[in-house]
């Protein structure tokens, strides 16, 4: 019998009705033994997340302003959940402690209390043991999560517990200060728990039925990706996919634990399975591409110089200029006498003229130009390795959409093709590729 760790996001636990749905899911499978909850999210579009309510209270408390009315709304939110769940529980002691410490314990302490309180409520409703994340998630005093120490504490604490609720998002530093991950950090907690208990699968329950092939704000009703590898997800995340907190992938990936993205509101849907980086899942030939993602905010520095290919150290000298100015190079397509450097435009703010001057001194190019408003688009899929003509189909679809391609880059893994286009063409480019590879097969 395996162990499943289940994490529920804020929208899945926004009120008592949602918590009941989550509880039904948990109780329907005896392998779902460890639960990682987020703080209550929005109940409707104009609602406020509990974490944001806590941030607002902290801001007032830190300025010495009266936050009683704001805090009363938080207490009311939890008391309403408790009443609707019909459980015998009082959070008055916890409320008093939080209120007393709010101004002095820090912003991260304030933010973490949403998960802390929700964890107590859900543990009571499920009849599971509550394990405070501050006991088992270890941060350094500089705020860096300590993986080895955390894994040891989790294993020791959970070894004798059959079923437990461990709130997400926060932990405690070596000196006893509450620290948090960045937004979406409950994903990380779930991943750490899954690694520590050697789970067979880490289920991440949210309000979507898996990872979509493309952004639904760009493509109308994109299909769900049934299976994706960690490598593919990493490539897509770099280009803007925001399904999981980036740090949530590492602990389970190294342990070979799959992640299943599921929908709390449609538990019958299989969702998306994120699997180790191999082709053993047997679905490689199902579709040529797995996903499409794009991101704006890049720029290109284009250089041309006669006999560049015979000038030893040319590329090294160019990269040294970028390194000296603290500018990260994203991509570097080149020709015999040409070289383009793609960089994040924000990293060049206030440095553009300095960069161009330094490049002229370092390599004396015949032509040097700065090109702004570049968008990068990634077409990712392990199926591309075994499918001939993929690149041709990509560029044919873009040509059909009258989109000019400014840059092409493909990694040696043949897992992705990166295309540079003007920012104004990004959404149309994504739609063209989706139509060519996905819509045409439906």
HUPETA-V102199 format. One line per field, one symbol per residue. ss: DSSP state (H for helix, E for strand, L for the rest). A space follows every 10 residues. Layout:
BEGIN
ss->???
END
This chain:
BEGIN
ss->LLLEEEEELH HHHLLHHHHH HHHHHHHLLL LEEEEEELLL LLLLLLLLLH HHHHHHHHHH HHLLLLLHHH HHHHHHHHHH HHHHHLLLLL LHHHHHHHHH HLLLLLHHHH HHHHHHHHHH HHHHHHLLEE ELHHHLLEEL LLLLELHHHH HHHHHHHHLL LLLEEELLLE EEELLLLEEE LLLLLHHHHH HHHHHHLLLL EEEEEELLLL LELLLLLLLL LLLELLEEEH HHHHHHHHLL LLLLLLHHHH HHHHHLLEEE EEEHHHLLLL LEEEELLLLL LLLLLLLLLL EEEEEEEEEE EEEELLLHHH LLLHHHHHHH HHHHLLLLEE ELLELLLEEE EEEEHHHHLL LHHHHHHHHH HHHLLLEEEE EEEEEEEEEE LHHHHHLLLH HHHHHHHHHH LLLLLLEEEE LLLLLEEEEE EEHHHHHHHH HHHHHHHLHH HL
END
